[in-house]
């Protein structure tokens, strides 16, 4: 039987993260951090509602309905489920349309992994809204700092950080809510990390596997923390060990981010998406909309050259057949934005790809890796887009920080607009306002269970 005494703990990165999560309190969070957590909650809930009527959302809701339970709310189902399956469902829904938040350097989506786990366990344990905020902040720190340590090699090897590093974020959040001590939290992280998985092979045929990744991470994090609470131990060197996560999942890694836990808090570096597609597509879309605002139309354009960084340059697909294709294609994103002047959910319906104007423009978009853009990544998500018109005239737009980045944040008003747009298929206007108001005042709730009753 494994020991789980304090003297077994190492002084490595895993234990450092565990100590951070154990010591973190709501009172230690400044207004910017609390506001970041509230915005993340609103954004993740919006994304979850948007995922209800999707194919992956529908399949997942059907699946978890067989595990009916009143522990935690399953958004989109009348009945709840146990916390693990509620988090599995809500996390999958939150990523079903790729409208959830993300972190630039982590190259992943912390909200759809950490928040469903935190929300389910906070409801199950009748935690307070302030406890939930603290857990969300801890979850973002766990996921983001781990992912920053292994990127970009992690992605280049085919791993999806939302799934792999999301396990650490979910475990960190739930450990905070369960009030685990440092030893138990280190074991929870160890048990989460040993479940890590998630591959980018979903890109080949538009698989639903991508949507499943944060839900599975949320499920894994709850399982890990709840096991650790019983005394079930895990490797307390899971991140840094010779057979640990960093060494196994990368060719190159740097654990320096763990020297700066909470400085700054990762949730303050988060981005919120104004467009429902992969974040690598946002800069080119923004450039297309800017040029259109200058009076350029799709009919005027001969060719479009998108200069971007290596990771984004892979998103050059021109044969668009399904929703994932539209959300992962720079040529499609640029074409639909220039043709319609919009980049909302309706524009990413695959049927739009058969629009002759869109089809013609897609074929004239060239995506190239630029050394200049590569040097700016991942500190920025840059794209230089050059529009050459039939007349020979050229328009050039350089976007370093797409809208929604910490450097160019989405306002509360713009976030609420997004919430209304993407949740309209499921919530009435009155329901939308109730959820938005409650989420932005979550720190005033003595009981997350009460908050969840109105979801």
C-alpha positions as CSV (number, residue, x, y, z in Angstrom):
1,X,0.0,0.0,0.0
2,X,1.5,3.4,-1.1
3,X,2.4,5.9,1.5
4,X,0.9,9.3,1.4
5,X,2.7,11.2,4.1
6,X,4.0,14.7,3.8
7,X,7.7,13.6,3.9
8,X,7.4,11.8,0.6
9,X,6.9,15.1,-1.2
10,X,9.6,16.4,-3.5
11,X,10.4,20.1,-4.0
12,X,9.7,19.9,-7.8
13,X,7.2,21.6,-10.0
14,X,4.3,19.3,-9.2
15,X,4.5,20.0,-5.5
16,X,5.1,23.7,-6.2
17,X,1.8,23.8,-8.1
18,X,0.1,21.8,-5.4
19,X,1.3,24.2,-2.7
20,X,0.1,27.1,-4.7
21,X,-3.4,25.6,-5.1
22,X,-3.6,24.7,-1.4
23,X,-2.6,28.2,-0.2
24,X,-4.7,30.2,-2.7
25,X,-7.6,32.1,-1.2
26,X,-10.3,34.4,-2.6
27,X,-8.9,37.3,-0.5
28,X,-5.6,37.0,-2.3
29,X,-7.3,37.8,-5.6
30,X,-7.4,41.4,-6.9
31,X,-10.2,42.9,-8.8
32,X,-8.7,42.1,-12.2
33,X,-8.3,38.4,-11.4
34,X,-11.9,38.2,-10.1
35,X,-13.2,40.0,-13.1
36,X,-11.2,37.6,-15.3
37,X,-12.8,34.6,-13.6
38,X,-16.3,36.0,-13.9
39,X,-15.8,36.7,-17.7
40,X,-14.4,33.2,-18.1
41,X,-17.5,31.8,-16.4
42,X,-19.9,33.8,-18.6
43,X,-18.0,32.9,-21.7
44,X,-17.8,29.2,-20.9
45,X,-21.5,29.1,-20.1
46,X,-22.3,30.8,-23.4
47,X,-20.2,28.2,-25.2
48,X,-21.9,25.4,-23.4
49,X,-25.4,26.5,-24.3
50,X,-24.2,26.9,-27.9
51,X,-23.1,23.3,-28.0
52,X,-26.5,21.8,-27.0
53,X,-27.9,21.4,-30.5
54,X,-24.6,20.3,-32.1
55,X,-24.0,16.7,-33.2
56,X,-21.3,16.0,-30.6
57,X,-23.3,17.8,-28.0
58,X,-26.4,15.7,-28.7
59,X,-24.5,12.5,-28.6
60,X,-22.9,13.4,-25.3
61,X,-26.1,14.5,-23.7
62,X,-27.7,11.2,-24.8
63,X,-24.8,9.3,-23.3
64,X,-24.8,10.9,-19.9
65,X,-28.6,10.7,-19.5
66,X,-28.2,7.0,-18.6
67,X,-26.3,8.2,-15.5
68,X,-29.1,10.3,-14.1
69,X,-28.2,11.8,-10.7
70,X,-28.9,15.0,-8.8
71,X,-25.3,15.8,-7.9
72,X,-24.6,18.3,-10.6
73,X,-26.4,20.1,-13.5
74,X,-26.0,18.9,-17.1
75,X,-26.7,21.9,-19.3
76,X,-29.1,20.8,-22.0
77,X,-30.6,17.8,-20.1
78,X,-33.6,18.1,-17.7
79,X,-31.9,15.7,-15.3
80,X,-28.5,16.1,-13.8
81,X,-25.8,13.5,-13.4
82,X,-22.9,12.7,-11.0
83,X,-20.3,15.4,-11.0
84,X,-17.8,13.5,-13.2
85,X,-20.4,12.9,-16.0
86,X,-21.9,16.4,-15.7
87,X,-18.4,17.8,-16.2
88,X,-17.8,15.4,-19.1
89,X,-21.0,16.6,-20.8
90,X,-20.6,20.3,-20.1
91,X,-17.0,20.4,-21.1
92,X,-17.8,18.7,-24.4
93,X,-20.6,21.1,-25.1
94,X,-18.4,24.1,-24.3
95,X,-16.0,23.1,-27.0
96,X,-18.5,21.8,-29.5
97,X,-18.5,24.9,-31.6
98,X,-15.0,26.2,-30.8
99,X,-16.3,29.4,-29.3
100,X,-14.7,28.9,-25.9
101,X,-11.8,30.9,-24.4
102,X,-8.1,30.1,-24.8
103,X,-4.6,31.1,-23.8
104,X,-2.1,32.1,-26.4
105,X,1.1,30.7,-25.0
106,X,-0.6,27.6,-23.7
107,X,-2.2,26.9,-27.1
108,X,-5.2,25.4,-25.5
109,X,-8.6,26.1,-24.0
110,X,-8.6,26.2,-20.2
111,X,-12.2,27.3,-19.6
112,X,-13.9,24.3,-21.2
113,X,-11.7,21.9,-19.1
114,X,-11.4,23.7,-15.7
115,X,-14.8,25.4,-15.4
116,X,-17.1,22.4,-16.0
117,X,-15.1,20.4,-13.4
118,X,-15.1,23.3,-10.9
119,X,-18.8,24.1,-11.4
120,X,-19.9,20.4,-11.0
121,X,-18.0,19.9,-7.8
122,X,-18.9,23.3,-6.4
123,X,-22.6,22.4,-6.9
124,X,-22.1,18.9,-5.5
125,X,-20.3,20.2,-2.3
126,X,-22.5,23.3,-2.0
127,X,-19.5,25.5,-2.2
128,X,-19.8,29.3,-2.3
129,X,-19.4,31.5,-5.3
130,X,-16.1,32.8,-3.9
131,X,-14.9,29.3,-3.5
132,X,-15.8,28.7,-7.2
133,X,-13.9,31.7,-8.3
134,X,-10.8,30.6,-6.3
135,X,-11.0,27.2,-7.9
136,X,-11.4,28.6,-11.4
137,X,-8.3,30.7,-10.9
138,X,-6.3,27.7,-9.6
139,X,-7.5,25.6,-12.5
140,X,-6.3,28.1,-15.1
141,X,-3.0,28.3,-13.3
142,X,-2.6,24.5,-13.4
143,X,-3.5,24.1,-17.0
144,X,-1.8,27.1,-18.4
145,X,1.5,26.9,-16.6
146,X,1.8,23.2,-17.5
147,X,1.0,23.9,-21.2
148,X,3.4,26.8,-21.4
149,X,6.1,24.6,-20.2
150,X,5.7,22.1,-23.0
151,X,4.7,24.3,-26.0
152,X,5.3,24.4,-28.9
153,X,7.0,21.0,-29.1
154,X,3.9,19.5,-27.5
155,X,1.7,20.6,-30.4
156,X,4.3,19.7,-33.0
157,X,4.2,16.1,-31.7
158,X,0.5,16.0,-32.3
159,X,-0.9,16.6,-28.8
160,X,-3.9,18.8,-28.0
161,X,-3.1,20.8,-24.8
162,X,-6.8,21.3,-24.1
163,X,-7.0,17.6,-23.4
164,X,-3.6,16.8,-22.0
165,X,-2.9,19.9,-19.8
166,X,-6.6,20.4,-19.2
167,X,-6.4,17.4,-16.8
168,X,-4.0,19.3,-14.6
169,X,-6.3,22.4,-14.7
170,X,-9.4,20.4,-13.7
171,X,-7.5,18.6,-10.9
172,X,-6.1,21.8,-9.5
173,X,-9.6,23.4,-9.5
174,X,-11.3,20.4,-7.9
175,X,-8.5,20.0,-5.3
176,X,-9.1,23.6,-4.3
177,X,-12.9,23.0,-3.8
178,X,-12.3,19.8,-1.9
179,X,-9.9,21.6,0.4
180,X,-7.2,19.0,-0.2
181,X,-3.9,19.5,1.6
182,X,-0.6,19.9,-0.2
183,X,0.1,16.1,-0.2
184,X,-3.4,15.2,-1.5
185,X,-3.3,17.9,-4.2
186,X,0.1,16.7,-5.4
187,X,-1.3,13.2,-5.7
188,X,-4.4,14.6,-7.5
189,X,-2.1,16.2,-10.0
190,X,-0.2,13.0,-10.4
191,X,-3.4,11.0,-11.0
192,X,-4.6,13.6,-13.5
193,X,-1.3,13.7,-15.4
194,X,-1.2,9.9,-15.8
195,X,-4.6,10.1,-17.6
196,X,-3.4,12.8,-20.0
197,X,-4.1,12.2,-23.7
198,X,-5.6,13.9,-26.8
199,X,-4.3,14.0,-30.3
200,X,-4.6,16.4,-33.2
201,X,-5.5,13.6,-35.6
202,X,-9.0,14.9,-35.4
203,X,-8.1,17.4,-38.1
204,X,-7.8,14.8,-40.8
205,X,-11.5,14.1,-41.1
206,X,-13.2,16.6,-38.9
207,X,-13.7,14.1,-36.0
208,X,-15.8,14.9,-33.0
209,X,-12.8,13.8,-30.8
210,X,-11.7,17.4,-30.6
211,X,-15.0,18.4,-28.9
212,X,-14.6,15.5,-26.4
213,X,-11.1,16.6,-25.2
214,X,-12.0,19.2,-22.6
215,X,-14.9,17.2,-21.3
216,X,-12.6,14.2,-20.8
217,X,-10.0,16.4,-19.1
218,X,-12.7,17.7,-16.7
219,X,-13.9,14.2,-15.9
220,X,-10.3,13.1,-15.4
221,X,-9.6,16.0,-13.0
222,X,-12.5,15.2,-10.8
223,X,-11.7,11.5,-10.7
224,X,-8.1,12.3,-9.8
225,X,-9.0,14.8,-7.0
226,X,-11.7,12.6,-5.5
227,X,-9.4,9.6,-5.5
228,X,-6.7,11.6,-3.9
229,X,-9.1,12.7,-1.2
230,X,-9.6,9.0,-0.2
231,X,-5.8,8.5,0.2
232,X,-5.2,7.0,-3.3
233,X,-1.8,8.4,-4.2
234,X,-0.3,9.5,-7.5
235,X,3.3,10.4,-8.6
236,X,4.1,13.8,-7.0
237,X,6.7,14.3,-9.7
238,X,4.3,13.8,-12.6
239,X,5.2,17.0,-14.4
240,X,9.0,17.1,-14.0
241,X,10.0,13.4,-13.4
242,X,12.3,11.4,-15.7
243,X,9.2,9.5,-16.9
244,X,6.8,12.3,-16.3
245,X,4.6,14.5,-18.5
246,X,7.1,17.0,-19.8
247,X,9.6,14.4,-20.9
248,X,7.1,12.0,-22.3
249,X,5.0,14.5,-24.2
250,X,7.6,16.8,-25.7
251,X,11.0,16.9,-27.4
252,X,11.8,20.2,-25.7
253,X,10.4,21.7,-22.6
254,X,11.1,24.5,-20.1
255,X,9.6,24.4,-16.6
256,X,10.4,28.0,-15.8
257,X,6.6,29.0,-15.8
258,X,6.3,27.1,-12.4
259,X,8.7,29.7,-10.9
260,X,6.0,32.4,-11.4
261,X,2.8,30.8,-10.3
262,X,0.3,33.6,-9.9
263,X,2.7,36.2,-11.3
264,X,0.7,37.1,-13.3
265,X,-2.3,35.0,-12.8
266,X,-2.9,33.0,-16.0
267,X,-6.6,33.9,-16.1
268,X,-5.7,37.6,-16.7
269,X,-3.8,36.5,-19.8
270,X,-6.7,34.7,-21.2
271,X,-8.4,35.5,-24.5
272,X,-12.1,35.5,-25.3
273,X,-13.1,34.7,-28.9
274,X,-15.2,37.1,-30.9
275,X,-15.4,34.7,-33.8
276,X,-16.5,31.0,-33.5
277,X,-13.4,29.4,-35.0
278,X,-9.8,28.4,-34.2
279,X,-7.9,31.2,-32.7
280,X,-5.2,30.9,-35.4
281,X,-7.9,32.1,-37.9
282,X,-8.8,35.3,-36.0
283,X,-6.0,37.5,-37.1
284,X,-6.7,36.9,-40.9
285,X,-10.4,37.3,-40.3
286,X,-9.9,40.6,-38.6
287,X,-7.7,41.8,-41.5
288,X,-10.4,40.8,-44.0
289,X,-13.0,42.7,-42.1
290,X,-10.8,45.8,-41.8
291,X,-10.1,45.8,-45.5
292,X,-13.8,45.4,-46.2
293,X,-14.5,48.4,-44.0
294,X,-12.2,50.4,-46.3
295,X,-14.5,49.6,-49.2
296,X,-12.8,46.6,-50.7
297,X,-15.2,43.9,-51.9
298,X,-14.7,40.2,-52.8
299,X,-15.2,41.1,-56.4
300,X,-12.3,43.5,-56.3
301,X,-9.8,40.9,-55.1
302,X,-7.5,38.9,-57.3
303,X,-5.3,37.1,-54.7
304,X,-4.9,37.1,-50.9
305,X,-1.6,36.2,-49.3
306,X,-1.7,35.3,-45.6
307,X,1.7,35.4,-43.9
308,X,1.6,33.7,-40.5
309,X,3.5,31.5,-38.0
310,X,4.3,27.8,-38.3
311,X,1.4,26.4,-36.2
312,X,-1.2,28.5,-38.0
313,X,0.3,27.8,-41.4
314,X,-1.0,24.2,-41.2
315,X,-4.6,25.6,-41.2
316,X,-4.5,26.1,-45.0
317,X,-7.3,23.7,-46.0
318,X,-9.3,24.7,-49.0
319,X,-11.6,21.7,-49.4
320,X,-14.3,22.5,-46.8
321,X,-16.8,19.7,-46.1
322,X,-17.9,20.1,-42.5
323,X,-18.1,22.5,-39.5
324,X,-14.7,21.6,-38.2
325,X,-13.2,22.3,-41.7
326,X,-14.8,25.8,-41.7
327,X,-13.5,26.6,-38.2
328,X,-10.0,25.4,-38.9
329,X,-9.4,26.9,-42.4
330,X,-7.7,30.3,-42.9
331,X,-8.8,30.4,-46.5
332,X,-12.4,29.8,-45.6
333,X,-12.4,32.3,-42.7
334,X,-10.9,35.1,-44.8
335,X,-13.2,34.4,-47.7
336,X,-16.4,34.3,-45.7
337,X,-15.5,37.4,-43.8
338,X,-14.7,39.4,-46.9
339,X,-17.8,38.1,-48.8
340,X,-20.4,38.6,-46.0
341,X,-18.8,41.2,-43.7
342,X,-19.6,38.9,-40.7
343,X,-17.9,36.1,-38.8
344,X,-20.6,34.8,-36.5
345,X,-22.0,31.3,-36.0
346,X,-24.2,31.5,-39.1
347,X,-21.2,32.2,-41.3
348,X,-19.4,29.0,-40.3
349,X,-22.3,26.7,-41.5
350,X,-20.6,24.4,-44.0
351,X,-23.3,25.2,-46.6
352,X,-21.7,28.6,-47.0
353,X,-18.7,27.0,-48.7
354,X,-20.9,26.3,-51.8
355,X,-21.5,30.0,-52.3
356,X,-19.8,30.7,-55.6
357,X,-18.2,33.9,-54.4
358,X,-16.8,32.1,-51.3
359,X,-15.6,29.2,-53.4
360,X,-13.8,31.4,-55.8
361,X,-12.1,33.4,-53.1
362,X,-11.0,30.4,-51.2
363,X,-9.0,29.2,-54.1
364,X,-7.2,32.5,-54.3
365,X,-6.0,32.5,-50.7
366,X,-2.4,31.5,-50.2
367,X,-1.2,30.7,-46.6
368,X,2.6,30.9,-46.1
369,X,4.9,30.5,-43.1
370,X,6.7,33.8,-42.5
371,X,10.0,33.9,-40.5
372,X,9.0,37.3,-39.2
373,X,5.6,36.1,-37.9
374,X,7.3,32.9,-36.5
375,X,9.6,35.1,-34.4
376,X,6.6,36.9,-32.9
377,X,4.8,33.7,-31.9
378,X,3.7,32.6,-29.3
379,X,4.0,35.9,-27.5
380,X,1.6,37.2,-30.2
381,X,-0.7,35.6,-32.7
382,X,0.4,37.6,-35.7
383,X,-0.8,37.6,-39.3
384,X,0.1,39.9,-42.2
385,X,-2.6,39.7,-44.9
386,X,-1.9,41.2,-48.3
387,X,-4.9,41.7,-50.6
388,X,-4.0,42.3,-54.3
389,X,-6.9,43.7,-56.3
390,X,-7.6,43.1,-60.0
391,X,-6.4,46.6,-60.6
392,X,-3.0,45.8,-59.1
393,X,-3.6,47.9,-56.1
394,X,-2.6,46.3,-52.8
395,X,-4.0,46.5,-49.2
396,X,-2.0,45.2,-46.3
397,X,-3.1,44.5,-42.8
398,X,-0.9,43.4,-39.9
399,X,-2.7,42.0,-36.8
400,X,-0.5,41.1,-33.9
401,X,-3.1,40.8,-31.2
402,X,-6.5,39.6,-32.4
403,X,-9.5,41.1,-30.6
404,X,-10.2,39.4,-27.3
405,X,-6.5,39.1,-26.3
406,X,-5.5,40.5,-22.9
407,X,-3.8,43.3,-24.9
408,X,-7.1,44.0,-26.8
409,X,-9.7,42.6,-24.4
410,X,-13.4,41.9,-25.0
411,X,-15.5,44.3,-23.0
412,X,-18.3,43.1,-20.8
413,X,-20.8,44.6,-23.3
414,X,-19.2,42.7,-26.2
415,X,-19.1,39.5,-24.1
416,X,-22.7,39.8,-23.3
417,X,-23.5,40.4,-27.0
418,X,-21.6,37.2,-27.8
419,X,-23.5,35.3,-25.0
420,X,-26.8,36.4,-26.5
421,X,-25.8,35.5,-30.0
422,X,-24.6,32.0,-29.4
423,X,-27.1,31.0,-26.7
424,X,-30.2,32.3,-28.5
425,X,-31.1,28.8,-29.8
426,X,-31.7,27.5,-26.3
427,X,-32.4,30.3,-23.9
428,X,-35.1,33.0,-24.0
429,X,-34.1,36.6,-23.6
430,X,-35.2,36.6,-20.0
431,X,-33.2,33.5,-19.3
432,X,-30.1,34.9,-21.0
433,X,-30.3,38.0,-18.8
434,X,-30.7,35.9,-15.6
435,X,-27.7,33.7,-16.4
436,X,-25.5,36.7,-17.3
437,X,-26.5,38.7,-14.2
438,X,-26.0,35.7,-11.9
439,X,-22.6,34.8,-13.4
440,X,-21.3,38.3,-13.1
441,X,-22.4,38.4,-9.4
442,X,-21.3,34.8,-8.6
443,X,-19.1,36.1,-5.7
444,X,-22.3,37.1,-4.0
445,X,-23.8,33.6,-3.9
446,X,-23.4,31.6,-0.7
447,X,-24.3,28.5,-2.6
448,X,-23.2,27.5,-6.2
449,X,-26.1,24.9,-6.0
450,X,-28.5,27.9,-5.9
451,X,-26.7,29.5,-8.9
452,X,-26.9,26.2,-10.8
453,X,-30.6,25.8,-10.3
454,X,-31.1,28.7,-12.8
455,X,-28.8,27.4,-15.5
